[in-house]
Amino acid sequence: MQQKPPPIQWLPVFEAAARLLNFKKAAEELCVTPPAVSQQIKVLEEYLGVTLFDRSGRKLRLSQAGEFYYRAASDIIKRHAKGYRELERKYCNPILQISAPIFIAQELLIPNYMKFKEFAPNVELRITTGNEYVNFDDEPADVALRFGKGGWPDLECRFVSDVNIKLVCSQAYLDNHEMQVSDFLSKEALEQHVLISLYENLQDWKGSYPGIQSQQKIICDSYFSAVRSAEEGLGIAVGLAPVINRTIREGRLLTLNSDAVNTDYAYWLVAPKHSAASAHFDALYRWISSLFETLE
């Protein structure tokens, strides 16, 4: 093995071949010929003095040394791509990408998209949605709006809004079950109804009603789907105020009479600490805070 590491321009070829485990597919991705990829890998192996690929079987596999070196090469490629994106967004074409829950994006951020220009006129805002917490190391998001308890390691967490729990359903559901909105619903009474949840085990309900069970439940893949199911009269959902407030004010959902529920969850704007120290992050925080204030 040489005393100096191999030229860094060799790494993209190895990373693509190792990730795809196919020289032809790697060549297509890199816009070169398969023999060129094969020759580059051979030169790299000779330079390192180790075999990176096991070519003995029908399918290409990484050797033990190849698996080790792939992790290093992959990390370098990811860091370079991330650094380039940050450079472009900060100094070339300012772009700020936020990941937000689907319901909040649809009900709050997108309808007020143009108002962001009042806070950051020269920044292009991009909104993506998802149910899972975004991984800032592997995904292009700069900032995320999260529902949780805060305090995530290595992230700047700025408080946006407290959350209150309200059980909600449509007028159609009440009519179909001959109920009044003033009827008190205890845990035992709720177990006789159709419960709309994001989890098979009713995890989002059990935080407020420990041990609650129901033979009638509808499982949704997002909070947006859960709210829409409730609006369609399919069952009772756990409403998160203040984001549910507009839906209630417009009469699409009604608040039910049930036990008061407390929660230590809230909405937070989060970003890697090195990204949070920017005027763009401050502008986004002010914009989102102003939008939540309209929901009260």
C-alpha positions as CSV (number, residue, x, y, z in Angstrom):
1,M,0.0,0.0,0.0
2,Q,1.2,3.5,-0.9
3,Q,2.1,6.0,1.8
4,K,-0.3,8.6,0.3
5,P,-4.1,8.0,-0.2
6,P,-5.2,7.4,-3.8
7,P,-6.3,10.4,-5.9
8,I,-9.7,11.5,-4.6
9,Q,-11.1,11.6,-8.2
10,W,-10.9,7.7,-8.2
11,L,-13.5,7.5,-5.3
12,P,-16.7,8.3,-7.3
13,V,-16.1,5.3,-9.6
14,F,-15.4,2.9,-6.6
15,E,-18.4,4.3,-4.6
16,A,-20.8,3.8,-7.5
17,A,-19.6,0.3,-8.3
18,A,-19.7,-0.7,-4.6
19,R,-23.1,0.8,-4.0
20,L,-24.6,-0.8,-7.1
21,L,-22.5,-4.0,-7.2
22,N,-22.6,-3.8,-10.9
23,F,-19.9,-2.3,-13.2
24,K,-22.3,-1.8,-16.0
25,K,-24.9,0.1,-13.9
26,A,-22.1,2.2,-12.4
27,A,-20.8,3.1,-15.9
28,E,-24.3,4.2,-16.9
29,E,-24.6,6.4,-13.8
30,L,-21.2,7.9,-14.4
31,C,-21.7,8.2,-18.2
32,V,-18.6,6.2,-19.0
33,T,-18.1,2.7,-20.4
34,P,-18.1,-0.5,-18.3
35,P,-14.4,-1.3,-19.3
36,A,-13.4,2.2,-18.0
37,V,-15.0,1.4,-14.7
38,S,-13.4,-2.0,-14.5
39,Q,-10.0,-0.6,-15.4
40,Q,-10.3,2.2,-12.8
41,I,-11.2,-0.3,-10.1
42,K,-8.2,-2.5,-11.1
43,V,-5.9,0.6,-10.8
44,L,-7.3,1.4,-7.4
45,E,-6.9,-2.1,-6.1
46,E,-3.3,-2.2,-7.4
47,Y,-2.6,1.2,-5.7
48,L,-4.1,0.0,-2.4
49,G,-2.6,-3.4,-2.5
50,V,-5.9,-5.1,-1.6
51,T,-8.8,-6.7,-3.5
52,L,-11.9,-4.7,-3.2
53,F,-14.4,-6.9,-5.0
54,D,-15.0,-10.7,-4.9
55,R,-15.5,-11.7,-8.6
56,S,-15.6,-15.4,-8.0
57,G,-19.4,-15.8,-8.1
58,R,-22.1,-15.0,-10.6
59,K,-22.8,-11.8,-8.7
60,L,-20.2,-9.1,-7.8
61,R,-19.6,-8.8,-4.1
62,L,-17.5,-6.6,-1.9
63,S,-14.5,-8.2,-0.2
64,Q,-14.0,-7.5,3.5
65,A,-11.5,-4.7,2.7
66,G,-14.0,-3.4,0.0
67,E,-16.8,-3.1,2.6
68,F,-14.5,-1.2,4.9
69,Y,-13.3,1.2,2.2
70,Y,-16.8,1.6,0.8
71,R,-17.9,3.1,4.1
72,A,-15.1,5.7,4.0
73,A,-15.6,6.5,0.3
74,S,-19.4,6.8,0.7
75,D,-18.9,9.2,3.6
76,I,-16.6,11.4,1.6
77,I,-19.0,11.5,-1.4
78,K,-21.9,12.4,0.8
79,R,-20.0,15.1,2.6
80,H,-18.8,16.6,-0.7
81,A,-22.4,16.6,-2.1
82,K,-23.8,18.1,1.1
83,G,-21.1,20.8,1.1
84,Y,-21.7,21.7,-2.5
85,R,-25.5,22.0,-1.8
86,E,-24.8,24.2,1.2
87,L,-22.4,26.4,-0.8
88,E,-24.9,26.8,-3.7
89,R,-27.8,27.6,-1.3
90,K,-25.9,30.1,0.8
91,Y,-23.7,31.9,-1.8
92,C,-25.0,31.2,-5.3
93,N,-28.7,30.7,-5.4
94,P,-30.1,31.0,-1.9
95,I,-32.5,28.0,-1.3
96,L,-34.0,26.9,1.9
97,Q,-35.7,23.5,2.0
98,I,-38.0,22.7,4.9
99,S,-39.5,19.3,5.7
100,A,-42.9,19.5,7.4
101,P,-45.7,17.1,8.3
102,I,-48.1,16.7,5.4
103,F,-51.1,18.3,7.2
104,I,-49.2,21.4,8.3
105,A,-47.7,21.8,4.8
106,Q,-51.1,21.5,3.1
107,E,-53.2,23.6,5.6
108,L,-50.7,26.2,6.7
109,L,-47.4,26.5,4.8
110,I,-48.5,26.2,1.2
111,P,-51.5,28.5,1.4
112,N,-49.2,31.2,2.9
113,Y,-46.2,30.4,0.7
114,M,-45.9,33.9,-0.9
115,K,-45.9,35.6,2.6
116,F,-42.4,34.1,3.2
117,K,-41.1,36.7,0.7
118,E,-41.9,39.4,3.2
119,F,-39.4,37.8,5.6
120,A,-36.7,36.7,3.1
121,P,-37.2,38.3,-0.3
122,N,-34.2,36.8,-2.0
123,V,-34.5,33.2,-0.7
124,E,-36.3,30.4,-2.6
125,L,-38.3,28.3,-0.2
126,R,-38.9,24.6,-1.0
127,I,-41.3,22.5,1.0
128,T,-41.2,18.8,1.2
129,T,-43.4,16.6,3.3
130,G,-43.0,13.4,5.3
131,N,-44.2,11.4,8.3
132,E,-40.7,10.4,9.6
133,Y,-38.1,12.6,11.1
134,V,-35.8,13.9,8.4
135,N,-32.2,12.7,8.5
136,F,-30.1,15.9,7.8
137,D,-27.0,13.8,7.0
138,D,-28.6,11.9,4.1
139,E,-31.5,14.2,2.9
140,P,-31.4,17.6,1.3
141,A,-33.6,19.3,3.9
142,D,-32.0,22.3,5.6
143,V,-34.7,22.7,8.3
144,A,-37.6,20.6,9.6
145,L,-40.8,21.3,11.5
146,R,-41.1,18.5,14.1
147,F,-43.8,17.3,16.5
148,G,-42.2,16.0,19.7
149,K,-40.6,16.9,23.1
150,G,-37.6,18.8,21.7
151,G,-34.1,18.4,22.9
152,W,-32.8,16.4,19.9
153,P,-29.0,15.9,20.1
154,D,-26.9,18.0,17.7
155,L,-29.9,20.1,16.5
156,E,-30.9,23.6,17.2
157,C,-34.5,23.4,18.5
158,R,-36.6,26.5,18.5
159,F,-40.0,26.3,20.1
160,V,-42.9,27.1,17.8
161,S,-46.2,26.2,19.6
162,D,-47.6,24.1,22.4
163,V,-50.0,21.3,21.5
164,N,-53.4,20.6,23.0
165,I,-55.4,17.4,22.4
166,K,-59.0,17.6,21.2
167,L,-61.1,14.7,20.1
168,V,-62.8,15.5,16.9
169,C,-65.3,14.0,14.4
170,S,-67.8,15.3,11.8
171,Q,-71.4,16.2,12.2
172,A,-72.2,13.3,9.9
173,Y,-70.6,10.8,12.3
174,L,-72.6,12.3,15.2
175,D,-75.8,12.0,13.2
176,N,-75.1,8.4,12.2
177,H,-74.6,7.4,15.8
178,E,-77.5,9.5,17.2
179,M,-75.1,11.6,19.3
180,Q,-75.0,15.2,20.4
181,V,-71.7,17.2,20.5
182,S,-72.3,17.8,24.2
183,D,-72.5,14.1,25.1
184,F,-69.6,13.2,27.4
185,L,-67.3,10.5,26.0
186,S,-65.4,8.6,28.7
187,K,-62.6,6.1,27.8
188,E,-65.2,3.3,28.1
189,A,-67.6,5.1,25.8
190,L,-64.8,5.8,23.2
191,E,-64.0,2.1,23.0
192,Q,-67.4,1.6,21.4
193,H,-66.7,3.9,18.6
194,V,-64.5,3.9,15.4
195,L,-61.1,5.3,16.4
196,I,-58.9,6.8,13.7
197,S,-55.2,6.3,14.4
198,L,-51.8,6.3,12.9
199,Y,-50.8,3.1,14.7
200,E,-52.2,-0.4,14.8
201,N,-51.7,-0.4,18.6
202,L,-53.5,3.0,19.0
203,Q,-50.3,4.5,20.3
204,D,-51.5,8.1,19.6
205,W,-54.6,7.4,21.7
206,K,-52.9,5.6,24.6
207,G,-50.9,8.7,25.5
208,S,-54.2,10.3,26.5
209,Y,-56.2,7.2,27.4
210,P,-53.9,4.5,28.7
211,G,-54.9,1.0,27.8
212,I,-57.7,2.1,25.4
213,Q,-58.9,-0.7,23.0
214,S,-61.3,-0.8,20.1
215,Q,-62.5,-3.4,17.7
216,Q,-63.4,-0.7,15.3
217,K,-60.4,1.3,14.1
218,I,-59.1,2.9,11.0
219,I,-55.3,3.1,10.6
220,C,-54.0,5.9,8.5
221,D,-50.5,6.6,7.1
222,S,-50.4,10.2,8.1
223,Y,-52.1,12.8,10.3
224,F,-53.4,14.4,7.1
225,S,-55.2,11.2,6.2
226,A,-56.5,10.8,9.8
227,V,-58.0,14.3,9.7
228,R,-59.5,13.7,6.2
229,S,-61.0,10.4,7.4
230,A,-62.6,12.2,10.3
231,E,-64.0,14.9,8.0
232,E,-65.6,12.2,5.9
233,G,-67.5,10.9,8.9
234,L,-65.5,7.6,9.2
235,G,-64.7,7.9,12.9
236,I,-63.2,9.9,15.8
237,A,-59.7,11.3,15.6
238,V,-57.1,12.8,18.0
239,G,-57.0,16.5,17.0
240,L,-53.8,18.5,17.6
241,A,-54.5,22.1,18.4
242,P,-53.7,24.7,17.2
243,V,-53.1,23.1,13.7
244,I,-56.6,21.6,13.8
245,N,-58.3,24.9,14.9
246,R,-59.0,26.2,11.4
247,T,-60.7,23.0,10.5
248,I,-62.9,23.3,13.6
249,R,-63.7,27.0,13.0
250,E,-64.8,26.1,9.5
251,G,-67.1,23.4,10.8
252,R,-65.4,20.6,9.0
253,L,-64.8,18.9,12.4
254,L,-66.4,19.3,15.8
255,T,-64.8,19.1,19.2
256,L,-66.2,16.4,21.4
257,N,-66.9,16.5,25.1
258,S,-64.3,14.3,26.8
259,D,-61.7,14.3,29.6
260,A,-59.2,17.1,29.5
261,V,-55.9,15.9,28.1
262,N,-52.4,17.3,28.8
263,T,-49.4,16.6,26.7
264,D,-45.7,17.7,26.8
265,Y,-45.4,17.5,23.1
266,A,-45.0,20.7,21.0
267,Y,-44.0,21.9,17.5
268,W,-40.4,22.8,17.0
269,L,-38.3,24.2,14.2
270,V,-35.1,22.2,14.0
271,A,-31.9,22.4,12.0
272,P,-28.2,21.3,12.4
273,K,-26.5,23.7,14.6
274,H,-24.1,25.0,11.9
275,S,-27.2,25.7,9.6
276,A,-29.3,27.4,12.3
277,A,-26.8,30.3,12.8
278,S,-28.1,32.1,9.7
279,A,-30.4,34.9,8.7
280,H,-32.4,32.5,6.5
281,F,-33.2,30.2,9.5
282,D,-34.2,33.3,11.5
283,A,-36.5,34.5,8.8
284,L,-38.1,31.1,8.4
285,Y,-38.7,30.9,12.1
286,R,-40.4,34.3,12.2
287,W,-42.6,33.3,9.2
288,I,-43.7,30.0,10.7
289,S,-44.3,31.6,14.2
290,S,-46.5,34.2,12.6
291,L,-48.5,31.6,10.8
292,F,-49.1,29.6,14.0
293,E,-50.2,32.8,15.8
294,T,-53.1,33.0,13.2
295,L,-54.3,29.6,14.4
296,E,-55.0,30.6,18.0
